[in-house]
Amino acid sequence: MTVFIGENLRTLREEAGMTCRELAYEFDVHHATVSNWENGKLKVGDDRLEEYADFLE
């Protein structure tokens, strides 16, 4: 399930024309954190997941 969420985050980010660094800057996290979310290595916290989804819509 985590990888599926990460794949969706990557797709939404790319559709928004943003890099990992740009998205990381917007949410005050390290760009490696965004990459790890997208690759399923780290789980996005439920509290932030909705925030990211809203931002990328």
A tleap script that builds the chain and sets N, CA, C and O, in Angstrom:
source leaprc.protein.ff14SB
mol = sequence {
  NMET THR VAL PHE ILE GLY GLU ASN LEU ARG
  THR LEU ARG GLU GLU ALA GLY MET THR CYS
  ARG GLU LEU ALA TYR GLU PHE ASP VAL HIE
  HIE ALA THR VAL SER ASN TRP GLU ASN GLY
  LYS LEU LYS VAL GLY ASP ASP ARG LEU GLU
  GLU TYR ALA ASP PHE LEU CGLU
}
set mol.1.N position { 0.822 -1.193 0.000 }
set mol.1.CA position { 0.000 0.000 0.000 }
set mol.1.C position { 0.865 1.257 0.000 }
set mol.1.O position { 0.521 2.225 -0.677 }
set mol.2.N position { 1.971 1.274 0.733 }
set mol.2.CA position { 2.837 2.441 0.811 }
set mol.2.C position { 3.411 2.799 -0.550 }
set mol.2.O position { 3.474 3.976 -0.906 }
set mol.3.N position { 3.834 1.790 -1.320 }
set mol.3.CA position { 4.384 2.053 -2.639 }
set mol.3.C position { 3.317 2.667 -3.534 }
set mol.3.O position { 3.606 3.593 -4.292 }
set mol.4.N position { 2.097 2.170 -3.458 }
set mol.4.CA position { 0.997 2.701 -4.256 }
set mol.4.C position { 0.785 4.185 -3.956 }
set mol.4.O position { 0.615 4.980 -4.880 }
set mol.5.N position { 0.794 4.559 -2.700 }
set mol.5.CA position { 0.641 5.966 -2.313 }
set mol.5.C position { 1.813 6.771 -2.861 }
set mol.5.O position { 1.622 7.866 -3.390 }
set mol.6.N position { 3.003 6.244 -2.740 }
set mol.6.CA position { 4.193 6.929 -3.256 }
set mol.6.C position { 4.127 7.132 -4.754 }
set mol.6.O position { 4.488 8.196 -5.256 }
set mol.7.N position { 3.671 6.123 -5.469 }
set mol.7.CA position { 3.541 6.245 -6.921 }
set mol.7.C position { 2.538 7.338 -7.268 }
set mol.7.O position { 2.750 8.104 -8.209 }
set mol.8.N position { 1.457 7.411 -6.517 }
set mol.8.CA position { 0.467 8.459 -6.754 }
set mol.8.C position { 1.033 9.841 -6.454 }
set mol.8.O position { 0.780 10.791 -7.195 }
set mol.9.N position { 1.795 9.955 -5.374 }
set mol.9.CA position { 2.424 11.233 -5.052 }
set mol.9.C position { 3.365 11.660 -6.172 }
set mol.9.O position { 3.368 12.824 -6.572 }
set mol.10.N position { 4.157 10.731 -6.675 }
set mol.10.CA position { 5.086 11.047 -7.767 }
set mol.10.C position { 4.317 11.508 -9.009 }
set mol.10.O position { 4.676 12.502 -9.640 }
set mol.11.N position { 3.269 10.782 -9.344 }
set mol.11.CA position { 2.473 11.139 -10.520 }
set mol.11.C position { 1.887 12.538 -10.367 }
set mol.11.O position { 1.976 13.352 -11.286 }
set mol.12.N position { 1.289 12.822 -9.215 }
set mol.12.CA position { 0.708 14.146 -8.977 }
set mol.12.C position { 1.775 15.234 -9.018 }
set mol.12.O position { 1.548 16.303 -9.585 }
set mol.13.N position { 2.920 14.974 -8.430 }
set mol.13.CA position { 4.013 15.958 -8.431 }
set mol.13.C position { 4.476 16.237 -9.853 }
set mol.13.O position { 4.657 17.392 -10.239 }
set mol.14.N position { 4.668 15.177 -10.631 }
set mol.14.CA position { 5.129 15.341 -12.009 }
set mol.14.C position { 4.082 16.059 -12.855 }
set mol.14.O position { 4.425 16.898 -13.687 }
set mol.15.N position { 2.803 15.733 -12.645 }
set mol.15.CA position { 1.737 16.420 -13.379 }
set mol.15.C position { 1.684 17.902 -13.034 }
set mol.15.O position { 1.293 18.726 -13.860 }
set mol.16.N position { 2.079 18.233 -11.812 }
set mol.16.CA position { 2.134 19.638 -11.388 }
set mol.16.C position { 3.395 20.324 -11.903 }
set mol.16.O position { 3.566 21.529 -11.721 }
set mol.17.N position { 4.281 19.558 -12.549 }
set mol.17.CA position { 5.512 20.122 -13.097 }
set mol.17.C position { 6.538 20.487 -12.044 }
set mol.17.O position { 7.339 21.401 -12.241 }
set mol.18.N position { 6.519 19.768 -10.915 }
set mol.18.CA position { 7.430 20.069 -9.812 }
set mol.18.C position { 8.503 18.999 -9.674 }
set mol.18.O position { 8.285 17.834 -10.005 }
set mol.19.N position { 9.655 19.410 -9.182 }
set mol.19.CA position { 10.715 18.473 -8.842 }
set mol.19.C position { 10.551 18.072 -7.379 }
set mol.19.O position { 9.771 18.675 -6.642 }
set mol.20.N position { 11.294 17.050 -6.973 }
set mol.20.CA position { 11.297 16.644 -5.554 }
set mol.20.C position { 11.741 17.812 -4.682 }
set mol.20.O position { 11.169 18.057 -3.620 }
set mol.21.N position { 12.757 18.526 -5.136 }
set mol.21.CA position { 13.275 19.659 -4.361 }
set mol.21.C position { 12.227 20.752 -4.197 }
set mol.21.O position { 12.091 21.322 -3.115 }
set mol.22.N position { 11.491 21.046 -5.256 }
set mol.22.CA position { 10.463 22.083 -5.182 }
set mol.22.C position { 9.352 21.692 -4.216 }
set mol.22.O position { 8.903 22.511 -3.413 }
set mol.23.N position { 8.910 20.443 -4.293 }
set mol.23.CA position { 7.867 19.984 -3.381 }
set mol.23.C position { 8.383 19.977 -1.941 }
set mol.23.O position { 7.670 20.363 -1.016 }
set mol.24.N position { 9.611 19.540 -1.766 }
set mol.24.CA position { 10.205 19.530 -0.430 }
set mol.24.C position { 10.262 20.937 0.150 }
set mol.24.O position { 9.974 21.140 1.329 }
set mol.25.N position { 10.628 21.893 -0.669 }
set mol.25.CA position { 10.690 23.284 -0.218 }
set mol.25.C position { 9.317 23.769 0.244 }
set mol.25.O position { 9.206 24.428 1.278 }
set mol.26.N position { 8.279 23.448 -0.514 }
set mol.26.CA position { 6.918 23.883 -0.181 }
set mol.26.C position { 6.459 23.357 1.175 }
set mol.26.O position { 5.687 24.014 1.874 }
set mol.27.N position { 6.943 22.156 1.544 }
set mol.27.CA position { 6.477 21.533 2.778 }
set mol.27.C position { 7.548 21.437 3.854 }
set mol.27.O position { 7.387 20.745 4.859 }
set mol.28.N position { 8.654 22.156 3.615 }
set mol.28.CA position { 9.719 22.256 4.618 }
set mol.28.C position { 10.239 20.896 5.068 }
set mol.28.O position { 10.391 20.630 6.261 }
set mol.29.N position { 10.510 20.039 4.076 }
set mol.29.CA position { 11.155 18.752 4.336 }
set mol.29.C position { 12.340 18.625 3.385 }
set mol.29.O position { 12.435 19.372 2.411 }
set mol.30.N position { 13.229 17.698 3.652 }
set mol.30.CA position { 14.375 17.451 2.791 }
set mol.30.C position { 13.911 16.759 1.514 }
set mol.30.O position { 12.980 15.954 1.543 }
set mol.31.N position { 14.559 17.070 0.400 }
set mol.31.CA position { 14.157 16.451 -0.874 }
set mol.31.C position { 14.286 14.938 -0.843 }
set mol.31.O position { 13.547 14.244 -1.541 }
set mol.32.N position { 15.216 14.413 -0.044 }
set mol.32.CA position { 15.352 12.959 0.075 }
set mol.32.C position { 14.117 12.353 0.745 }
set mol.32.O position { 13.762 11.208 0.466 }
set mol.33.N position { 13.471 13.104 1.616 }
set mol.33.CA position { 12.247 12.633 2.257 }
set mol.33.C position { 11.163 12.438 1.218 }
set mol.33.O position { 10.469 11.422 1.228 }
set mol.34.N position { 11.009 13.402 0.318 }
set mol.34.CA position { 10.011 13.279 -0.752 }
set mol.34.C position { 10.332 12.060 -1.610 }
set mol.34.O position { 9.437 11.286 -1.949 }
set mol.35.N position { 11.582 11.887 -1.957 }
set mol.35.CA position { 11.994 10.729 -2.756 }
set mol.35.C position { 11.688 9.427 -2.038 }
set mol.35.O position { 11.212 8.473 -2.654 }
set mol.36.N position { 11.957 9.379 -0.746 }
set mol.36.CA position { 11.688 8.169 0.030 }
set mol.36.C position { 10.193 7.882 0.131 }
set mol.36.O position { 9.793 6.718 0.129 }
set mol.37.N position { 9.368 8.913 0.217 }
set mol.37.CA position { 7.918 8.709 0.196 }
set mol.37.C position { 7.510 8.090 -1.125 }
set mol.37.O position { 6.753 7.120 -1.166 }
set mol.38.N position { 8.019 8.661 -2.205 }
set mol.38.CA position { 7.633 8.203 -3.537 }
set mol.38.C position { 8.103 6.783 -3.820 }
set mol.38.O position { 7.458 6.052 -4.573 }
set mol.39.N position { 9.216 6.391 -3.225 }
set mol.39.CA position { 9.746 5.044 -3.427 }
set mol.39.C position { 9.241 4.042 -2.397 }
set mol.39.O position { 9.624 2.873 -2.430 }
set mol.40.N position { 8.391 4.487 -1.488 }
set mol.40.CA position { 7.825 3.595 -0.488 }
set mol.40.C position { 8.763 3.246 0.646 }
set mol.40.O position { 8.501 2.307 1.398 }
set mol.41.N position { 9.856 3.988 0.783 }
set mol.41.CA position { 10.811 3.718 1.863 }
set mol.41.C position { 10.394 4.371 3.172 }
set mol.41.O position { 10.776 3.922 4.253 }
set mol.42.N position { 9.604 5.441 3.064 }
set mol.42.CA position { 9.058 6.114 4.240 }
set mol.42.C position { 7.565 6.284 4.041 }
set mol.42.O position { 7.097 6.497 2.922 }
set mol.43.N position { 6.829 6.190 5.120 }
set mol.43.CA position { 5.380 6.386 5.062 }
set mol.43.C position { 5.075 7.863 5.297 }
set mol.43.O position { 5.622 8.490 6.204 }
set mol.44.N position { 4.200 8.395 4.472 }
set mol.44.CA position { 3.729 9.762 4.671 }
set mol.44.C position { 2.752 9.736 5.829 }
set mol.44.O position { 1.838 8.913 5.855 }
set mol.45.N position { 2.936 10.621 6.776 }
set mol.45.CA position { 2.024 10.686 7.904 }
set mol.45.C position { 0.616 11.021 7.450 }
set mol.45.O position { 0.420 11.841 6.552 }
set mol.46.N position { -0.351 10.390 8.067 }
set mol.46.CA position { -1.750 10.616 7.698 }
set mol.46.C position { -2.132 12.090 7.794 }
set mol.46.O position { -2.932 12.582 6.998 }
set mol.47.N position { -1.557 12.793 8.771 }
set mol.47.CA position { -1.876 14.198 8.952 }
set mol.47.C position { -1.378 15.050 7.788 }
set mol.47.O position { -1.962 16.091 7.488 }
set mol.48.N position { -0.312 14.619 7.137 }
set mol.48.CA position { 0.253 15.401 6.033 }
set mol.48.C position { -0.240 14.918 4.674 }
set mol.48.O position { -0.216 15.678 3.706 }
set mol.49.N position { -0.678 13.693 4.588 }
set mol.49.CA position { -1.068 13.126 3.299 }
set mol.49.C position { -2.170 13.955 2.632 }
set mol.49.O position { -2.082 14.265 1.444 }
set mol.50.N position { -3.187 14.307 3.382 }
set mol.50.CA position { -4.283 15.099 2.826 }
set mol.50.C position { -3.784 16.483 2.401 }
set mol.50.O position { -4.205 17.019 1.376 }
set mol.51.N position { -2.893 17.042 3.194 }
set mol.51.CA position { -2.322 18.360 2.871 }
set mol.51.C position { -1.570 18.314 1.533 }
set mol.51.O position { -1.710 19.217 0.708 }
set mol.52.N position { -0.785 17.273 1.325 }
set mol.52.CA position { -0.039 17.130 0.070 }
set mol.52.C position { -0.974 16.916 -1.109 }
set mol.52.O position { -0.790 17.496 -2.179 }
set mol.53.N position { -1.967 16.084 -0.899 }
set mol.53.CA position { -2.927 15.798 -1.977 }
set mol.53.C position { -3.666 17.077 -2.388 }
set mol.53.O position { -3.847 17.340 -3.577 }
set mol.54.N position { -4.088 17.863 -1.403 }
set mol.54.CA position { -4.777 19.109 -1.700 }
set mol.54.C position { -3.868 20.072 -2.452 }
set mol.54.O position { -4.300 20.733 -3.396 }
set mol.55.N position { -2.625 20.148 -2.037 }
set mol.55.CA position { -1.672 21.050 -2.688 }
set mol.55.C position { -1.429 20.652 -4.138 }
set mol.55.O position { -1.321 21.517 -5.007 }
set mol.56.N position { -1.343 19.355 -4.407 }
set mol.56.CA position { -0.996 18.877 -5.741 }
set mol.56.C position { -2.187 18.760 -6.681 }
set mol.56.O position { -2.006 18.470 -7.864 }
set mol.57.N position { -3.386 18.976 -6.189 }
set mol.57.CA position { -4.566 18.892 -7.073 }
set mol.57.C position { -4.655 20.078 -7.980 }
set mol.57.O position { -5.580 20.172 -8.785 }
savepdb mol mol.pdb
quit
